[in-house]
Amino acid sequence: MDPAADLAPGGADAVRTAVRKRLRSTLIDVTPVFGFTLTFALTHQLGVALTLALTTGAGVFLLRLVRREPVRQGLVFLGLVCVQGVLAGRTGDAVNFFLPHLVMHGVMIVVTPVLVWLGWPPLGVLMGLITGEGTSWRRCTVRRRAFAKGHLVVYAGHLLMLSVQLPLFLSGRAVALGTVDVFGPLVLALCALLGWRVHRRSVGTHRCDAPVGPSPDLSPPLERTLR
């Protein structure tokens, strides 16, 4: 087995293709946030801004169905927009429209160190899904370390977004918060791409002799740490 399966023909190409698709879809994904922010900035009417955001969210969901994208992803996206709308509508405060995104950044900041310690850096899981490798990279200590190093870039992206957005949220600056939030998916996509490159540099020409088969039990926890 080649431990650097992501470096084999098709692996790196799959990642580049996925990143390009992610960057293109970002323009669609941010339309509800962009529409809400722009409308609220121009009208200062929360109801009007929410109506446009929810309508846009439904339009994006239908567009994804037309493009034959996975229905589950579309439903998650639409559900998130609805939660944002309910939070802002029930409280009457526009900044609460962006609360779910702040919570997601906060959760990733708290959970990521635990996942890395357990040998499950999220970047590795993501890239395994993209390349079709699954979780076989976990059989190689070098690659687990490399994915952990690479995910530090993504972790920094979450820290950056939260450090900028949280003060704006606490001060009630909805328009400024929405403006920053629009760039969130782009920042994280670029961080994932940079993290992937850090991973590849860390792996280098390493080859692993781990046998093909189910990932072994890495217990106890000290064996799962990235030494």
Secondary structure as the mmCIF struct_conf table of DSSP 4:
data_model
#
loop_
_struct_conf.conf_type_id
_struct_conf.id
_struct_conf.beg_label_comp_id
_struct_conf.beg_label_asym_id
_struct_conf.beg_label_seq_id
_struct_conf.end_label_comp_id
_struct_conf.end_label_asym_id
_struct_conf.end_label_seq_id
TURN_TY1_P TURN_TY1_P1 PRO A 3 ALA A 4
HELX_RH_3T_P HELX_RH_3T_P1 ALA A 5 LEU A 7
BEND BEND1 ALA A 8 ALA A 8
TURN_TY1_P TURN_TY1_P2 PRO A 9 GLY A 10
HELX_RH_AL_P HELX_RH_AL_P1 GLY A 11 ASP A 29
TURN_TY1_P TURN_TY1_P3 VAL A 30 VAL A 30
HELX_RH_AL_P HELX_RH_AL_P2 THR A 31 THR A 43
HELX_RH_AL_P HELX_RH_AL_P3 LEU A 46 VAL A 66
TURN_TY1_P TURN_TY1_P4 ARG A 67 ARG A 68
HELX_RH_AL_P HELX_RH_AL_P4 VAL A 71 THR A 91
TURN_TY1_P TURN_TY1_P5 GLY A 92 GLY A 92
HELX_RH_3T_P HELX_RH_3T_P2 ALA A 94 PHE A 98
HELX_RH_AL_P HELX_RH_AL_P5 LEU A 99 TRP A 117
TURN_TY1_P TURN_TY1_P6 LEU A 118 GLY A 119
HELX_RH_AL_P HELX_RH_AL_P6 PRO A 122 THR A 131
TURN_TY1_P TURN_TY1_P7 GLY A 132 GLY A 132
TURN_TY1_P TURN_TY1_P8 GLY A 134 THR A 135
HELX_RH_3T_P HELX_RH_3T_P3 SER A 136 ARG A 139
HELX_RH_AL_P HELX_RH_AL_P7 THR A 141 LEU A 170
TURN_TY1_P TURN_TY1_P9 SER A 171 GLY A 172
HELX_RH_AL_P HELX_RH_AL_P8 ALA A 174 VAL A 182
TURN_TY1_P TURN_TY1_P10 PHE A 183 PHE A 183
HELX_RH_AL_P HELX_RH_AL_P9 GLY A 184 VAL A 203
TURN_TY1_P TURN_TY1_P11 GLY A 204 THR A 205
HELX_LH_PP_P HELX_LH_PP_P1 ALA A 210 PRO A 211
BEND BEND2 VAL A 212 PRO A 214
HELX_LH_PP_P HELX_LH_PP_P2 SER A 215 ASP A 217
BEND BEND3 PRO A 220 PRO A 220
HELX_RH_AL_P HELX_RH_AL_P10 PRO A 221 ARG A 224
BEND BEND4 THR A 225 THR A 225
#
